[in-house]
């Protein structure tokens, strides 16, 4: 049993290292674990829904989300080239005020 003190010394140093980790880290880790459990429960409920209804809800929700990006120009940086091509076809935030501030074109 010569190796027994070495095992206890290794365990003590591991516990010392774990004790030095700030409590905020453990709180965040706990929130992540609870979040994963909630995601699994929600996914199990969603899988029981009619796939046609689920597809419709995802399509409408994704469309609203995407058009909100286009309207407010808050898209992620990697989607900016795509949104730059699509944005001229849709209204944008502040476009009405800019148009009202300018003088109307006189057509003869």
C-alpha positions as a Python dict, from the first residue, in 0.01 Angstrom:
ca = {
    (1, 'X'): (0, 0, 0),
    (2, 'X'): (286, 235, -77),
    (3, 'X'): (89, 405, -357),
    (4, 'X'): (-196, 506, -122),
    (5, 'X'): (-34, 832, -1),
    (6, 'X'): (40, 928, -361),
    (7, 'X'): (-325, 882, -457),
    (8, 'X'): (-436, 1095, -163),
    (9, 'X'): (-185, 1364, -253),
    (10, 'X'): (-305, 1369, -613),
    (11, 'X'): (-667, 1391, -498),
    (12, 'X'): (-583, 1677, -264),
    (13, 'X'): (-419, 1876, -541),
    (14, 'X'): (-716, 1815, -773),
    (15, 'X'): (-958, 1931, -504),
    (16, 'X'): (-739, 2237, -448),
    (17, 'X'): (-752, 2318, -819),
    (18, 'X'): (-1131, 2274, -826),
    (19, 'X'): (-1162, 2496, -518),
    (20, 'X'): (-978, 2777, -695),
    (21, 'X'): (-1233, 2790, -981),
    (22, 'X'): (-1464, 3089, -925),
    (23, 'X'): (-1827, 3021, -829),
    (24, 'X'): (-1949, 3219, -1132),
    (25, 'X'): (-1807, 2944, -1355),
    (26, 'X'): (-2003, 2676, -1168),
    (27, 'X'): (-2320, 2885, -1194),
    (28, 'X'): (-2273, 2922, -1571),
    (29, 'X'): (-2198, 2551, -1605),
    (30, 'X'): (-2516, 2470, -1412),
    (31, 'X'): (-2719, 2700, -1639),
    (32, 'X'): (-2576, 2530, -1947),
    (33, 'X'): (-2669, 2187, -1814),
    (34, 'X'): (-3022, 2301, -1726),
    (35, 'X'): (-3050, 2462, -2071),
    (36, 'X'): (-2948, 2137, -2241),
    (37, 'X'): (-3207, 1944, -2042),
    (38, 'X'): (-3477, 2195, -2141),
    (39, 'X'): (-3371, 2175, -2509),
    (40, 'X'): (-3398, 1795, -2503),
    (41, 'X'): (-3745, 1810, -2345),
    (42, 'X'): (-3866, 2070, -2598),
    (43, 'X'): (-3723, 1871, -2891),
    (44, 'X'): (-3907, 1559, -2775),
    (45, 'X'): (-4234, 1756, -2763),
    (46, 'X'): (-4168, 1912, -3106),
    (47, 'X'): (-4106, 1571, -3263),
    (48, 'X'): (-4460, 1471, -3164),
    (49, 'X'): (-4609, 1763, -3364),
    (50, 'X'): (-4747, 1720, -3716),
    (51, 'X'): (-4453, 1773, -3954),
    (52, 'X'): (-4658, 1987, -4195),
    (53, 'X'): (-4759, 2225, -3916),
    (54, 'X'): (-4403, 2233, -3782),
    (55, 'X'): (-4268, 2314, -4130),
    (56, 'X'): (-4519, 2597, -4171),
    (57, 'X'): (-4435, 2746, -3834),
    (58, 'X'): (-4060, 2725, -3904),
    (59, 'X'): (-4107, 2880, -4250),
    (60, 'X'): (-4312, 3173, -4122),
    (61, 'X'): (-4089, 3225, -3816),
    (62, 'X'): (-3772, 3209, -4024),
    (63, 'X'): (-3918, 3449, -4280),
    (64, 'X'): (-4010, 3703, -4012),
    (65, 'X'): (-3664, 3669, -3860),
    (66, 'X'): (-3489, 3710, -4198),
    (67, 'X'): (-3700, 4008, -4308),
    (68, 'X'): (-3637, 4172, -3972),
    (69, 'X'): (-3266, 4145, -4052),
    (70, 'X'): (-3325, 4306, -4392),
    (71, 'X'): (-3543, 4586, -4253),
    (72, 'X'): (-3308, 4680, -3967),
    (73, 'X'): (-2983, 4562, -4135),
    (74, 'X'): (-2879, 4365, -3828),
    (75, 'X'): (-2772, 4053, -4016),
    (76, 'X'): (-2456, 3861, -3923),
    (77, 'X'): (-2142, 3970, -4107),
    (78, 'X'): (-2123, 3653, -4319),
    (79, 'X'): (-2474, 3717, -4458),
    (80, 'X'): (-2409, 4081, -4553),
    (81, 'X'): (-2327, 4004, -4922),
    (82, 'X'): (-2657, 3814, -4959),
    (83, 'X'): (-2860, 4081, -4778),
    (84, 'X'): (-2694, 4358, -4985),
    (85, 'X'): (-2839, 4194, -5298),
    (86, 'X'): (-3185, 4134, -5153),
    (87, 'X'): (-3229, 4458, -4952),
    (88, 'X'): (-3310, 4694, -5244),
    (89, 'X'): (-3632, 4501, -5310),
    (90, 'X'): (-3768, 4549, -4958),
    (91, 'X'): (-3834, 4852, -4736),
    (92, 'X'): (-3571, 4947, -4481),
    (93, 'X'): (-3574, 5139, -4155),
    (94, 'X'): (-3547, 5513, -4211),
    (95, 'X'): (-3627, 5497, -4583),
    (96, 'X'): (-3960, 5679, -4542),
    (97, 'X'): (-3802, 5964, -4343),
    (98, 'X'): (-3523, 6004, -4599),
    (99, 'X'): (-3773, 6016, -4884),
    (100, 'X'): (-3987, 6275, -4703),
    (101, 'X'): (-3684, 6493, -4627),
    (102, 'X'): (-3590, 6526, -4994),
    (103, 'X'): (-3767, 6749, -5243),
    (104, 'X'): (-4000, 6577, -5489),
    (105, 'X'): (-3876, 6524, -5842),
    (106, 'X'): (-4035, 6756, -6095),
    (107, 'X'): (-4133, 6567, -6406),
    (108, 'X'): (-4216, 6776, -6714),
}
